[in-house]
Amino acid sequence: MAAHHTVLNGADVPAGELDSPSSTVPWLGIRPQTDVLVGRQDDLRHMCAAVKSSRLLVLTGSGGVGKTRLALASAAQLQRMYRDGVAVVELGSLLPERDREREALTAVTEAVKTRMSCSPAWQTTEFRMLLVIDNAEHVLKAVTEVSQRLLHEHPGLDIIVTSRRPLALMSATSWEVAPLPEASPGVWTQGFMLRV
């Protein structure tokens, strides 16, 4: 099945409508960095709007472009929408699925299940969670199958996936994270000051 690429060209979400990270909602897994995302504000607004309208959002782009950081920052902004919190599953340490698809599917299933089952409500009909699956490109078939199954089994689950390649699911909305343009001296100064 061919991947479905949706162009996200809707209006930006006003800054005031973006939720702030909450300490009262569970966060399972690696947390986002606390410094400001310089140059990614438009991406962040578009992503938050996309997650509110699509249950499966896939961030694509070259390695090191900032997909993981953007996904975690978006999850932090949207955290209060999810009563059972945010779960982050990092797949970078898994072996590639080439010639071992069954083993890859088992590994991805176990990684996701282990993280999500930390929520006491994960098998209830009221389950409401945002799942972030990071570094999926080398186990893409397994992640596609697991995502499809999870969305069917858990109506209250939304998923963000980061991958160098899109998922082959018509229901997925894809967002390509482009490299930041070459910064002017003023932007570099701003980024440095925000990190001091």
Buried (B, 14 or more C-beta within 10 A) or exposed (E): EEBBBBEBEEEEBEEEEBEEBBEEBBBBBEEBEEEBBBBBEEBBBBBBBBBEEBBBBBBBBEEEBBBBBBBBBBBBBBBBBBBBBBBBBBBEEBEEBEEBEEBBBEBBBEBBEEBBEEBEBBEEEEBBBBBBBBBBBBBBBBBBBBBBEBBEEBEBBBBBBBBBBBBBBEEBBBBBBEEEEEEEEEBEEBBEEEEE
